Amino acid sequence: MWKDYFGKEAKIFGIDIDPKCKELEEENVKILIGSQSDRNFLKQVRMQIPPIDILIDDGGHTMNQQITTYEELFGHVKEDGVYLCEDLHTSYWVQYGGGYKRGGTFIEYSKNFIDYLHAYHSQQKSLRVNNFTTSVDSIHYYDSIIVIEKRKKEKPYDEKTGKMTFVAPKKIGTMGKIKWVFCLAINEPLRFFGLKGFSWR
């Protein structure tokens, strides 16, 4: 429970562009009037409300609205909170600025989240650990919905105890080493040009 700047206790905060929605306010429910594509307005929202447990973006569904809302409010979601965006199918609708693999859609934008989630494992400078990497535990895609579960995350590591008793370690041998060096040598330039990797097997 948090007392907002009007002195009312509020648990649920809603945003709508239509001032008439203000009439729907009730105990524990506060409605802020503004556009979700207005960065300055969303910055004000961040200052006016406490950290968010669950954020549900079910607004206008345009690409700019979805991306702007994520960029301005995702960081205001608690470290164990949830960010949910609905109606992702508009990323495929022309009238919303969408299209299959079309640049600038929220679907294409959100595909970067998959890389960010795995950035600890990256060997390339173009993919480095960022705030998403260190604060997100999982990403779930459903039909027209993405759910991002936040949880503070540190660099992963592996740990072994005991000793092998059933399977003896295989020796790589000279030929194996040659294959390994060859695969590294050929895969480096392939990776640079974004081409499919080569595997000996």
C-alpha positions in Angstrom: 0.0 0.0 0.0 1.4 3.4 -0.9 0.0 6.9 -0.5 0.2 8.8 -3.8 0.7 12.5 -4.2 -3.0 13.1 -3.8 -3.0 11.4 -0.4 -5.2 8.5 -1.5 -4.1 5.0 -0.9 -3.5 3.2 -4.1 -2.6 -0.4 -5.1 -3.6 -0.3 -8.8 -2.5 2.4 -11.2 -3.9 2.7 -14.7 -3.0 4.9 -17.6 -5.4 6.1 -20.3 -5.4 8.9 -22.8 -9.1 9.6 -22.3 -9.8 12.0 -19.4 -13.2 10.5 -18.9 -11.5 7.4 -17.5 -10.7 9.4 -14.4 -14.3 8.9 -13.4 -13.6 5.2 -12.9 -11.2 5.8 -10.0 -12.1 4.2 -6.7 -10.5 3.2 -3.4 -7.0 1.7 -4.1 -7.3 2.5 -7.8 -5.7 5.6 -9.4 -5.9 6.5 -13.1 -3.3 8.7 -14.7 -4.2 10.5 -17.9 -1.7 10.7 -20.7 -0.3 8.9 -23.8 1.9 5.9 -23.5 3.9 7.0 -26.5 4.8 10.3 -24.6 8.2 9.7 -23.0 7.9 12.8 -20.9 4.6 11.7 -19.5 6.0 8.2 -18.7 8.9 9.8 -17.0 6.5 11.7 -14.8 4.6 8.4 -14.1 7.9 6.9 -12.8 8.2 9.8 -10.4 4.6 9.6 -9.2 4.1 5.9 -8.5 6.1 3.4 -6.5 8.1 0.5 -8.1 5.7 -1.8 -9.9 5.0 -5.4 -9.0 3.2 -6.3 -12.3 3.0 -4.1 -15.3 0.5 -5.0 -18.0 0.7 -3.1 -21.3 -2.7 -3.4 -22.9 -2.7 0.0 -24.5 -3.0 1.2 -28.1 -0.8 -1.7 -29.5 1.1 0.4 -31.9 4.9 -0.3 -32.3 5.9 3.1 -30.9 3.6 2.7 -27.9 4.8 -0.7 -27.0 8.5 0.1 -27.4 8.3 3.4 -25.7 6.4 2.0 -22.7 9.0 -0.8 -22.4 11.9 1.5 -22.5 10.5 4.0 -20.0 8.8 1.7 -17.5 10.6 -1.7 -17.6 13.3 -0.4 -15.3 10.6 0.7 -12.8 9.4 -2.9 -12.4 10.6 -4.4 -9.1 13.6 -6.8 -9.3 11.2 -9.7 -8.6 8.3 -8.2 -10.7 6.7 -9.1 -14.0 6.4 -7.2 -17.3 3.7 -8.3 -19.6 2.8 -6.9 -23.0 -0.4 -8.0 -24.8 -1.6 -7.9 -28.4 1.8 -8.6 -30.0 -0.1 -9.8 -33.1 -0.2 -6.1 -34.2 3.4 -6.5 -35.1 2.2 -8.4 -38.1 -0.6 -6.0 -39.1 0.2 -3.4 -41.7 -2.2 -0.8 -40.3 -0.2 -0.8 -37.0 3.1 -0.5 -38.8 3.7 -4.3 -38.6 4.8 -7.0 -41.0 6.7 -10.4 -41.0 10.3 -9.7 -40.0 9.6 -6.0 -40.5 12.1 -3.7 -38.8 10.7 -1.5 -36.0 8.0 -3.9 -34.8 7.8 -4.8 -31.2 8.2 -8.5 -32.1 11.5 -7.8 -33.9 12.5 -5.5 -31.0 11.8 -8.1 -28.4 13.8 -10.8 -30.2 16.9 -9.0 -28.9 15.8 -9.9 -25.4 16.7 -13.5 -26.2 20.3 -12.4 -26.9 20.4 -10.2 -23.8 19.3 -13.1 -21.6 22.3 -15.1 -22.9 24.9 -12.3 -23.0 26.9 -13.9 -20.2 27.9 -16.6 -22.6 28.8 -14.3 -25.5 32.3 -14.2 -26.9 31.7 -11.2 -29.0 31.9 -7.5 -28.2 28.7 -6.8 -30.0 26.8 -8.7 -27.3 27.7 -7.6 -23.9 26.0 -8.0 -20.5 23.5 -5.2 -19.9 20.8 -4.4 -17.3 18.4 -6.9 -19.0 21.0 -9.7 -18.6 21.5 -9.0 -14.9 17.8 -8.5 -14.0 15.8 -11.0 -16.0 15.3 -14.6 -15.1 13.0 -15.8 -18.0 11.1 -14.7 -21.0 7.8 -16.4 -22.1 6.1 -16.0 -25.4 2.5 -16.9 -25.9 0.1 -16.2 -28.7 0.1 -12.3 -28.8 1.7 -12.0 -25.4 5.2 -11.7 -23.9 5.9 -12.2 -20.2 9.2 -11.1 -18.7 10.0 -12.4 -15.2 12.6 -10.3 -13.4 15.0 -11.6 -10.8 18.5 -10.5 -10.0 20.9 -12.7 -11.8 24.7 -13.1 -11.5 27.1 -14.6 -14.0 26.5 -18.4 -14.3 29.2 -20.9 -13.4 29.6 -24.6 -13.3 30.8 -26.7 -10.4 31.8 -30.3 -10.1 32.3 -32.6 -7.1 33.5 -36.1 -6.8 35.2 -38.0 -9.6 34.2 -40.0 -12.6 33.7 -43.7 -11.9 31.8 -45.1 -14.9 33.1 -43.2 -18.0 36.8 -42.6 -18.6 37.6 -39.2 -20.1 38.3 -39.5 -23.9 41.7 -38.4 -25.1 41.3 -35.9 -27.9 44.5 -37.0 -29.7 46.5 -35.2 -32.4 43.8 -35.5 -35.1 41.2 -34.2 -32.8 43.3 -31.2 -31.9 43.8 -30.5 -35.6 40.1 -30.7 -36.2 39.4 -28.4 -33.3 41.9 -25.7 -34.5 40.5 -26.0 -38.0 36.9 -25.5 -36.8 37.9 -22.4 -34.8 39.8 -21.0 -37.8 36.9 -21.4 -40.2 34.2 -20.4 -37.8 35.7 -17.1 -36.9 35.3 -15.5 -40.3 31.9 -17.2 -40.8 30.7 -15.7 -37.6 32.0 -12.2 -38.6 29.9 -12.3 -41.7 26.9 -13.7 -39.9 27.0 -17.0 -41.9 26.0 -20.4 -40.7 28.7 -22.1 -38.6 30.7 -25.2 -39.6 30.8 -28.4 -37.6 33.0 -31.4 -38.3 30.4 -33.9 -37.2 
